[in-house]
């Protein structure tokens, strides 16, 4: 049964309480200096607070109540921006606490060499070092990350992956990697430790989930530079307003110069405070959504790169197809009835426990109602499949039935004086050319026919590839099959291209070729032979069940080990980019509307003609400025849920996304302040 890792709601009271406390901790200027926009807001908060205390002495530049209100709402703006970031971090920290609870300091049986009887001593797991060899037996916790060198065992990895079904770990192959904190359920394993304490996969997971190593991406850095640039421009612009107002008062002989309180309010409202306050929360929430999908991101860059991917490399087996070929058709030779072939094929498959063998039994039952026989009553002698013979079968009642590869059956027939019919060989070639696998069935020295085994493309996968195509993403299937088989499966699945007879070198070359053309490439992998290509790919999703080499080469680790998760990962990445883009559009459009509330209010006393720009008919200059500051704070509060959940994502091209942003968030950003500031001004007029 499939279970998900423990989920933590943003409405969790513990997360809210922690975020509330963290919002105040984040007032530390050393923290805020990393976000120039919010640092400017904090400086404004401090200055207006000082101006308030000055006003209490009777030497204030504005009424005490006005300065106090401006100061309080500026602090509210800053604290809620910090609260949004802390809320985004909160669920990740809760996940990290859950992961830490799985980490135990257990005893370890250290060995001198990889033999079960070569015990040296028993030491705490925290003292294990890279290169140590240990023995872990049934019921014991694996104390550290490593590779199985001897043995095979069933392992419970639910503490790490959330997957309740145990998995098999064995020496050699792509299922030799084990993770510290998991439990051996049966048998025993000799493990070569591959990580020092503090460097294990679980330690890395905890660090990633906590966001301690979250790095800013190139796009995020570029956006930071843009926001800092806009802040600097508005800072210089508002700084010049004070001397300009002094000059204007002297020149016109009317009105009063701008107060520092109004200038600070104007600056905070005009700089991109909305996106500046939510930017960190958006990035952290994107990583958190990866965690909720049971994917550990090694950095924020990996999440964002997933949103920019335009080429996906997907493995055929288990991703596009179900993973095992199934019997699809019985093709008899001339003179043999199809039911007779189906009966013989089922008899030869009764002891065949492979998925292919079981599918032959099921197909014979479905098409001709041939039921499985009682193996004991048959008195049959079953011939198991071997890599050397490449066929299996059964001997009963003087009959010798065999099924297997065409060339193996041809050799078998030749040894018994039989001959492989030329027409049947032509049918074998035709079936193979269509991308299917032919299994020939023979009785004695006579060929009965062929069982066609076909790859079964997963239901709905073609539609998913169509969605990716609408997103502007090219899909490439990777397989070790021959080109004919690969072409047939690619056509059925609806992928854009395929790579047949793939090797580590050809996969690496394909990725580099796409990247040389300016594409961003994503791929999945679980084997050591995938490591070079994973290291080269822009987005590399390693399966948790894969080798240590694959996990170290990837920048994302899928705890569910589901290759199709790559499609979901791309959607999460695109949602992150869309959320950032939409809120940036909204924030900048928002600032435009605030000009029409604060500037006319600030200068109408000096230049009465500016009253014509008071298109919202705001009551007084003071209520106009205060309404703009209040709206500026409340809009951050209103957008916190959107920043944390992300903008709803639908597959569409970049042009359509831009158009949607401009229509919904651009126009909305222009309209919202007019409505919001007017409503707040009316409330202030009634209250004051």
Rosetta blueprint (number, residue, H / E / L):
1 X L
2 X L
3 X L
4 X L
5 X L
6 X L
7 X L
8 X L
9 X L
10 X L
11 X L
12 X L
13 X H
14 X H
15 X H
16 X H
17 X H
18 X H
19 X H
20 X H
21 X H
22 X H
23 X H
24 X H
25 X H
26 X L
27 X L
28 X L
29 X H
30 X H
31 X H
32 X H
33 X L
34 X L
35 X L
36 X H
37 X H
38 X H
39 X H
40 X H
41 X H
42 X H
43 X H
44 X H
45 X H
46 X H
47 X H
48 X H
49 X H
50 X H
51 X H
52 X H
53 X H
54 X H
55 X H
56 X H
57 X H
58 X H
59 X H
60 X L
61 X L
62 X L
63 X L
64 X H
65 X H
66 X H
67 X H
68 X H
69 X H
70 X H
71 X H
72 X H
73 X H
74 X H
75 X H
76 X H
77 X H
78 X H
79 X H
80 X H
81 X H
82 X H
83 X H
84 X H
85 X H
86 X H
87 X H
88 X H
89 X H
90 X H
91 X H
92 X H
93 X H
94 X H
95 X H
96 X H
97 X H
98 X H
99 X H
100 X H
101 X L
102 X L
103 X L
104 X L
105 X L
106 X L
107 X E
108 X E
109 X E
110 X E
111 X E
112 X L
113 X L
114 X L
115 X L
116 X L
117 X L
118 X L
119 X E
120 X E
121 X E
122 X E
123 X E
124 X E
125 X H
126 X H
127 X H
128 X L
129 X L
130 X L
131 X L
132 X L
133 X E
134 X E
135 X E
136 X E
137 X E
138 X L
139 X L
140 X L
141 X E
142 X L
143 X L
144 X L
145 X L
146 X E
147 X E
148 X E
149 X E
150 X E
151 X E
152 X E
153 X E
154 X E
155 X E
156 X E
157 X L
158 X H
159 X H
160 X H
161 X H
162 X L
163 X L
164 X L
165 X L
166 X L
167 X E
168 X E
169 X E
170 X E
171 X L
172 X L
173 X L
174 X L
175 X L
176 X L
177 X E
178 X E
179 X L
180 X L
181 X L
182 X L
183 X E
184 X E
185 X L
186 X L
187 X L
188 X E
189 X E
190 X E
191 X E
192 X E
193 X E
194 X L
195 X L
196 X L
197 X L
198 X L
199 X L
200 X L
201 X H
202 X H
203 X H
204 X H
205 X H
206 X H
207 X H
208 X H
209 X H
210 X H
211 X L
212 X L
213 X L
214 X L
215 X L
216 X L
217 X L
218 X H
219 X H
220 X H
221 X H
222 X H
223 X H
224 X H
225 X H
226 X H
227 X H
228 X H
229 X H
230 X H
231 X H
232 X H
233 X H
234 X H
235 X H
236 X H
237 X H
238 X H
239 X H
240 X H
241 X H
242 X H
243 X H
244 X H
245 X H
246 X H
247 X H
248 X H
249 X H
250 X H
251 X H
252 X H
253 X L
254 X L
255 X L
256 X L
257 X L
258 X L
259 X L
260 X H
261 X H
262 X H
263 X H
264 X H
265 X H
266 X H
267 X H
268 X H
269 X H
270 X H
271 X L
272 X L
273 X H
274 X H
275 X H
276 X H
277 X H
278 X H
279 X H
280 X H
281 X H
282 X H
283 X H
284 X H
285 X H
286 X H
287 X H
288 X H
289 X H
290 X H
291 X H
292 X H
293 X L
294 X L
295 X E
296 X E
297 X E
298 X L
299 X L
300 X H
301 X H
302 X H
303 X H
304 X H
305 X H
306 X H
307 X H
308 X H
309 X L
310 X L
311 X E
312 X E
313 X E
314 X E
315 X E
316 X L
317 X E
318 X L
319 X L
320 X L
321 X E
322 X L
323 X L
324 X L
325 X L
326 X E
327 X E
328 X E
329 X E
330 X E
331 X E
332 X E
333 X L
334 X L
335 X L
336 X L
337 X L
338 X H
339 X H
340 X H
341 X H
342 X H
343 X H
344 X H
345 X H
346 X H
347 X H
348 X H
349 X H
350 X L
351 X L
352 X L
353 X L
354 X L
355 X H
356 X H
357 X H
358 X H
359 X H
360 X H
361 X H
362 X H
363 X H
364 X H
365 X H
366 X H
367 X H
368 X H
369 X L
370 X L
371 X L
372 X L
373 X L
374 X L
375 X H
376 X H
377 X H
378 X H
379 X L
380 X L
381 X E
382 X E
383 X E
384 X L
385 X L
386 X L
387 X L
388 X L
389 X L
390 X L
391 X E
392 X E
393 X E
394 X E
395 X E
396 X E
397 X L
398 X L
399 X E
400 X E
401 X E
402 X E
403 X E
404 X E
405 X L
406 X H
407 X H
408 X H
409 X H
410 X H
411 X H
412 X H
413 X H
414 X H
415 X H
416 X L
417 X L
418 X L
419 X L
420 X L
421 X L
422 X H
423 X H
424 X H
425 X H
426 X H
427 X H
428 X H
429 X H
430 X H
431 X H
432 X H
433 X H
434 X L
435 X L
436 X L
437 X E
438 X E
439 X E
440 X E
441 X E
442 X E
443 X E
444 X L
445 X L
446 X E
447 X E
448 X E
449 X E
450 X E
451 X E
452 X E
453 X E
454 X E
455 X L
456 X L
457 X E
458 X L
459 X L
460 X L
461 X H
462 X H
463 X H
464 X H
465 X H
466 X H
467 X H
468 X H
469 X H
470 X H
471 X L
472 X L
473 X L
474 X E
475 X E
476 X E
477 X E
478 X E
479 X L
480 X L
481 X L
482 X L
483 X H
484 X H
485 X H
486 X H
487 X H
488 X H
489 X H
490 X H
491 X H
492 X H
493 X H
494 X L
495 X L
496 X L
497 X E
498 X E
499 X E
500 X L
501 X L
502 X L
503 X L
504 X H
505 X H
506 X H
507 X H
508 X H
509 X H
510 X H
511 X H
512 X H
513 X H
514 X H
515 X H
516 X H
517 X L
518 X L
519 X L
520 X L
521 X E
522 X E
523 X E
524 X E
525 X E
526 X L
527 X L
528 X H
529 X H
530 X H
531 X H
532 X H
533 X H
534 X H
535 X H
536 X H
537 X L
538 X L
539 X E
540 X E
541 X E
542 X E
543 X E
544 X L
545 X L
546 X L
547 X L
548 X H
549 X H
550 X H
551 X H
552 X H
553 X H
554 X L
555 X L
556 X E
557 X E
558 X E
559 X L
560 X L
561 X L
562 X L
563 X L
564 X L
565 X H
566 X H
567 X H
568 X H
569 X H
570 X H
571 X H
572 X H
573 X H
574 X H
575 X H
576 X H
577 X H
578 X H
579 X H
580 X H
581 X H
582 X H
583 X H
584 X H
585 X H
586 X H
587 X H
588 X H
589 X H
590 X H
591 X H
592 X H
593 X H
594 X H
595 X H
596 X H
597 X H
598 X H
599 X H
600 X H
601 X H
602 X H
603 X H
604 X L
605 X L
606 X L
607 X L
608 X H
609 X H
610 X H
611 X H
612 X H
613 X H
614 X L
615 X L
616 X L
617 X L
618 X L
619 X L
620 X L
621 X H
622 X H
623 X H
624 X H
625 X H
626 X H
627 X H
628 X H
629 X H
630 X H
631 X H
632 X H
633 X H
634 X H
635 X H
636 X H
637 X H
638 X H
639 X H
640 X H
641 X H
642 X H
643 X H
644 X H
645 X H
646 X L
647 X L
648 X L
649 X L
650 X L
651 X L
652 X L
653 X L
654 X H
655 X H
656 X H
657 X H
658 X H
659 X H
660 X H
661 X H
662 X H
663 X H
664 X H
665 X H
666 X H
667 X H
668 X H
669 X H
670 X H
671 X H
672 X H
673 X H
674 X H
675 X H
676 X H
677 X H
678 X H
679 X H
680 X H
681 X H
682 X H
683 X H
684 X H
685 X H
686 X H
687 X H
688 X L
